[in-house]
Amino acid sequence: MQTLSELSPSAKKVQEALTRLGFDCRVIEFAESTRTAQEAAERVGCTLGQIVKSLIFKGLASGKPVLVLTSGSNRVDEKRISLYAGEQIGRADADFVRAVTGFAIGGVPPLAHLQKMETYLDEDLLQYATIWAAAGTPNAVFELTPTDLQKMTGGKVVQVK
Protein backbone atom coordinates (compact mmCIF):
# COMPACT_ATOMS: atom_id res chain seq x y z
CA MET A 1 0.00 0.00 0.00
CA GLN A 2 1.34 3.43 -0.91
CA THR A 3 1.97 6.04 1.74
CA LEU A 4 0.57 9.54 1.39
CA SER A 5 3.99 10.89 0.37
CA GLU A 6 4.18 8.39 -2.50
CA LEU A 7 0.92 9.58 -4.09
CA SER A 8 0.85 12.19 -6.86
CA PRO A 9 -0.46 15.64 -5.78
CA SER A 10 -3.98 15.08 -7.16
CA ALA A 11 -4.29 11.60 -5.62
CA LYS A 12 -2.94 12.96 -2.32
CA LYS A 13 -5.63 15.67 -2.37
CA VAL A 14 -8.33 12.96 -2.65
CA GLN A 15 -6.74 10.84 0.11
CA GLU A 16 -6.58 13.88 2.41
CA ALA A 17 -10.24 14.69 1.72
CA LEU A 18 -11.29 11.10 2.49
CA THR A 19 -9.33 11.13 5.75
CA ARG A 20 -10.63 14.58 6.76
CA LEU A 21 -14.23 13.42 6.19
CA GLY A 22 -13.64 10.33 8.34
CA PHE A 23 -13.70 7.68 5.60
CA ASP A 24 -11.28 4.77 5.96
CA CYS A 25 -10.55 4.48 2.23
CA ARG A 26 -7.07 4.11 0.73
CA VAL A 27 -6.13 5.64 -2.60
CA ILE A 28 -4.16 3.27 -4.82
CA GLU A 29 -2.13 4.57 -7.74
CA PHE A 30 -1.21 2.19 -10.54
CA ALA A 31 1.56 2.45 -13.12
CA GLU A 32 -1.09 1.54 -15.73
CA SER A 33 -4.13 3.59 -16.69
CA THR A 34 -7.50 3.38 -14.93
CA ARG A 35 -8.86 6.20 -17.11
CA THR A 36 -11.73 4.19 -18.58
CA ALA A 37 -14.18 2.13 -16.54
CA GLN A 38 -13.00 -1.01 -18.34
CA GLU A 39 -9.33 -0.32 -17.55
CA ALA A 40 -10.17 0.39 -13.90
CA ALA A 41 -12.17 -2.84 -13.57
CA GLU A 42 -9.28 -4.84 -15.04
CA ARG A 43 -6.71 -3.21 -12.69
CA VAL A 44 -8.67 -3.83 -9.48
CA GLY A 45 -10.24 -7.15 -10.50
CA CYS A 46 -13.92 -6.25 -10.26
CA THR A 47 -16.89 -6.12 -12.63
CA LEU A 48 -17.45 -3.13 -14.90
CA GLY A 49 -20.64 -2.32 -12.95
CA GLN A 50 -18.61 -1.79 -9.75
CA ILE A 51 -16.69 1.13 -11.26
CA VAL A 52 -18.09 4.58 -10.43
CA LYS A 53 -17.92 6.97 -13.38
CA SER A 54 -17.91 10.61 -12.20
CA LEU A 55 -19.48 12.53 -15.09
CA ILE A 56 -19.81 16.31 -15.11
CA PHE A 57 -22.64 17.93 -17.01
CA LYS A 58 -23.47 21.60 -17.38
CA GLY A 59 -26.87 23.23 -17.04
CA LEU A 60 -27.50 24.85 -20.43
CA ALA A 61 -29.48 27.77 -18.95
CA SER A 62 -27.77 28.27 -15.58
CA GLY A 63 -24.26 27.07 -16.38
CA LYS A 64 -24.29 25.13 -13.10
CA PRO A 65 -22.25 21.93 -12.81
CA VAL A 66 -24.15 18.66 -12.32
CA LEU A 67 -22.30 15.55 -11.13
CA VAL A 68 -23.64 12.12 -12.09
CA LEU A 69 -22.04 9.14 -10.34
CA THR A 70 -22.97 6.19 -12.49
CA SER A 71 -22.15 2.51 -12.70
CA GLY A 72 -19.39 1.74 -15.21
CA SER A 73 -21.74 -0.47 -17.19
CA ASN A 74 -24.42 2.23 -17.68
CA ARG A 75 -24.92 5.05 -20.16
CA VAL A 76 -26.47 8.18 -18.69
CA ASP A 77 -29.82 9.31 -20.11
CA GLU A 78 -29.24 13.07 -20.35
CA LYS A 79 -32.99 13.75 -20.78
CA ARG A 80 -33.69 11.98 -17.47
CA ILE A 81 -30.95 13.95 -15.67
CA SER A 82 -32.30 17.16 -17.20
CA LEU A 83 -35.66 16.43 -15.55
CA TYR A 84 -33.96 15.99 -12.15
CA ALA A 85 -31.86 19.12 -12.64
CA GLY A 86 -34.81 21.23 -13.74
CA GLU A 87 -33.15 22.33 -16.97
CA GLN A 88 -31.50 20.88 -20.05
CA ILE A 89 -27.98 19.67 -19.48
CA GLY A 90 -25.09 18.97 -21.79
CA ARG A 91 -21.72 17.28 -21.47
CA ALA A 92 -19.16 19.62 -19.95
CA ASP A 93 -15.92 20.27 -21.81
CA ALA A 94 -12.49 19.58 -20.30
CA ASP A 95 -11.89 23.21 -19.26
CA PHE A 96 -15.25 23.41 -17.42
CA VAL A 97 -14.61 20.06 -15.69
CA ARG A 98 -11.21 21.23 -14.45
CA ALA A 99 -12.58 24.63 -13.39
CA VAL A 100 -15.36 23.16 -11.21
CA THR A 101 -13.62 20.04 -9.90
CA GLY A 102 -9.90 20.84 -9.96
CA PHE A 103 -9.30 17.53 -11.76
CA ALA A 104 -8.85 16.44 -15.38
CA ILE A 105 -11.36 14.21 -17.19
CA GLY A 106 -10.38 10.58 -16.66
CA GLY A 107 -9.48 11.10 -13.00
CA VAL A 108 -12.43 13.04 -11.57
CA PRO A 109 -13.20 11.70 -8.09
CA PRO A 110 -16.65 11.86 -6.49
CA LEU A 111 -15.42 14.34 -3.84
CA ALA A 112 -12.81 17.05 -3.12
CA HIS A 113 -14.09 19.34 -5.88
CA LEU A 114 -13.44 23.07 -6.06
CA GLN A 115 -17.20 23.75 -6.24
CA LYS A 116 -20.12 22.12 -4.49
CA MET A 117 -22.48 20.70 -7.10
CA GLU A 118 -25.82 19.03 -7.52
CA THR A 119 -25.10 15.29 -7.43
CA TYR A 120 -27.05 12.26 -8.64
CA LEU A 121 -26.09 8.71 -7.67
CA ASP A 122 -26.96 5.76 -9.93
CA GLU A 123 -29.30 3.38 -8.07
CA ASP A 124 -27.58 0.46 -9.85
CA LEU A 125 -24.45 1.03 -7.70
CA LEU A 126 -26.42 0.05 -4.58
CA GLN A 127 -26.46 -3.64 -5.56
CA TYR A 128 -22.72 -4.02 -4.88
CA ALA A 129 -21.00 -4.61 -1.54
CA THR A 130 -18.03 -2.53 -2.71
CA ILE A 131 -17.39 -0.17 -5.61
CA TRP A 132 -14.33 1.67 -6.96
CA ALA A 133 -14.06 5.38 -7.82
CA ALA A 134 -11.42 7.55 -9.48
CA ALA A 135 -9.02 9.30 -7.13
CA GLY A 136 -7.79 12.40 -8.92
CA THR A 137 -5.60 11.00 -11.69
CA PRO A 138 -6.15 8.67 -14.68
CA ASN A 139 -4.40 5.86 -12.77
CA ALA A 140 -5.62 6.30 -9.17
CA VAL A 141 -8.69 4.69 -7.57
CA PHE A 142 -10.15 3.89 -4.16
CA GLU A 143 -12.57 1.25 -2.91
CA LEU A 144 -15.67 2.17 -0.93
CA THR A 145 -19.24 1.11 -0.23
CA PRO A 146 -22.26 2.58 -2.02
CA THR A 147 -23.48 3.85 1.39
CA ASP A 148 -20.22 5.74 1.93
CA LEU A 149 -20.42 7.18 -1.60
CA GLN A 150 -23.87 8.52 -0.83
CA LYS A 151 -22.70 9.95 2.53
CA MET A 152 -19.56 11.61 1.14
CA THR A 153 -21.31 13.22 -1.83
CA GLY A 154 -24.84 13.86 -0.55
CA GLY A 155 -25.93 12.48 -3.91
CA LYS A 156 -29.59 11.84 -4.58
CA VAL A 157 -30.13 8.17 -5.51
CA VAL A 158 -31.92 8.04 -8.87
CA GLN A 159 -32.29 6.04 -12.05
CA VAL A 160 -29.74 7.43 -14.53
CA LYS A 161 -30.06 5.13 -17.55
N, C-alpha and C positions, 0 to 999 in steps of 0.2 A: 504494500500500500504506500502511495506517495505521501510525503509530508507536505505541509502547506508551502514550505519554501521551495519545493520541487515543482509546484504547479506554475503554469504560465500566469501572467497578471490577470487575464480575464477569468480563468478558471479559479484562481485564488479569490477573486471578488465574489464569485458564486459560493465558494466554500465558506467564506467569512459571513455571507448573508445567511446561509443555512444555519451556521453555528449561532449567530446572533439571535436568530428567530427560535432557537431551541430545538432544531431538527438534527437528529443523529444520522445524517447522511454523509457519505464520503465521496468526494469528487475523484474520478479516475480519469487520467489522461493517457491516451493510447498514442503510439507512434503512427498508427494507421488512422485513416479517416473514419469518423462516425457522422459525417455531414448529412448523409441520407438516412432515412429510417431503416432501409435494408442493410446498409453498412453497419449501423449501430446495433441492430439485432444480431448480425453475424459476429461482431466483436464481443458482445456480452453473453451470447448464447441464449437468447430468448426468442419468442415469436415476434413477428412484425407488429402485431396488435399491441404488444406491451411497450412499444416505443411511443413516447409522447412527442408529437410534433407541435412546436410553438409557432403558430402562424399569426403574423400581424396583418391586420386589414386596416383600412382608413375609411372613416365616414365621409361620403362624397359631399355632403352638405356642410357638416361641422368641421371636418378635418381631424376629428378625434381618432386616436388609435383604439383598435379593438383587438384583443388577444383571444385566439381560439386555440385551446389545448386539446388536440385530437389524437386519437389512436393512429398509429403508423399505418394501419391497414385501411383507413377511411379517407375518402375525399370529402372536403367540406362543401356543403350546399350554401353558396353565398346568399341566395335568396332567403333561405331559412335564417341565417345569421342576421341579415338585414332586418327581418321582422323583429328579432330579439333586440337589435340595436336601435330600432325606431327610425332608421334611415338606410338608404342604399349604401352598401360598402363596396370597396374594391381592394384588390391586392395592393399592398404598400410596396413602394420601390425600396431599393437597398439604402438609399440616403435617409429616407423617412424611418425605416426600421432602426438604423443606427442612432438617429437623433432621439427617438423615443425610448429605446431600450439600452443604448450604450454598447450593443453587441452587433456583430455582423451576421447576416443571414447564413444559416448552416450551423450556428452555434448558439442561437437565442435560447436562453434558459426560461423557465416559467416564472422566475422571480429575479430580484435585484435590478430592476429596470430603472432608468432615469426618471420616467413618468409613471404615475399610477394610471392604470387603464382598465376599462370595462373588460371583464374576462369571462369566457364561456368554456366549460369543461365538458368534454365528450362523455356522455353516459356510458359508452362502450368500454371506457377505461376501468369502470367500477367492477367489472367481472374478474379482474386479475388481482392476485394476492400482492404482487409487486410489479412495478413499471419502471421504466428508465427514461430520463429526460436529459436534454442537452445541458451542458454546464459552462457555457461562455465561449467555447471555441469549437471548430469543426472536428475535434478529436477528443472532446471531454464530455463525460456523462456522469450521472449519479442515479442510484437506485432509491426508490421510495415507494410508499403505498399510495393508492388512489385517495385515501382519506387524508393523508398528509399533503398531497397535492392540492386538494380542495381547501384545506386549512391555510396553507402558505400563500395561496393566490386569492382566496375569497371568491373563486370562480363559481358561477352559477351552472349547475349540472343540467345539461340540455342535450337534445338530439341534434347532431351537427351534420349528419349525412342525408 
